[in-house]
Amino acid sequence: MQKDTMTGIDEERYSKDMTNNANVHGTLRPNDSRILNALNEDNSVYTFSGIMRKIGMHQESLSRSLQRLFELDLVERSETGYKLSKKGSILKKQPSKKILFTPILRAYLPTDVDVAKVIDGIRGRWFKNLRWVGIVENKNDHLLQWIDELGLFQINLRIVPNSIIIETNAKSDKVTEALVSVFRIVQETFKSILEYQKTSFVNYTKNVLAN
């Protein structure tokens, strides 16, 4: 039988954490919980406007809720947007409800492309009727998110090893509209890739000639 290795100090800390979490839950308002749910994804960062569009909350209501969450130390702000604090991550450790997305385009990504530069070229930008929401970054998966200005559907650009995937949660009668909307994103993405390859080729040629 496995022995219980929790010490008295561990038990006290665990009990205190559970009490604090219960107290925090008791002070949260519905809008606060909606924000925490929106941010409840590892390494996700959303702008103020991105959160507002993602959950459909009025600007003043969002501002008040974020202020409360700051005071409760559940949310923190970075240069690129808002994310859960360490305390907020613990509080929202249960998985959030997943939204189903359908891939509508997949393209090959050269292995020598600087993914960070591609992301910097399109991060935070608006395309046609698409408004920027935020980004979720993990080791081998970068997810950039936009939402239709009317809130009809969301567009994700997912960068994984060797591929770029465009996906949407648009209903069947809106898929064509979603495809039209992503044209500029695709155009700018591959423009960044081509610029990078052109620069790499020029540098390679210069090195060859120099030798």
Secondary structure by P-SEA (a helix, b strand, c coil): cccccccaaaaaaaaaaaaaaaaaaaaccaaaaaaaaaaccccccccaaaaaaaccccaaaaaaaaaaaaaaccccccccbbbbcaaaaaaaccccbbbbbbbcbbbbbbcccaaaaaaaaccccccccbbbbbccccccbbbbbbbcccccccccccccccbbbbbbcccccaaaaaaaaaaaaaaaaaaaaaaaaaaaaaaaaaaaaac
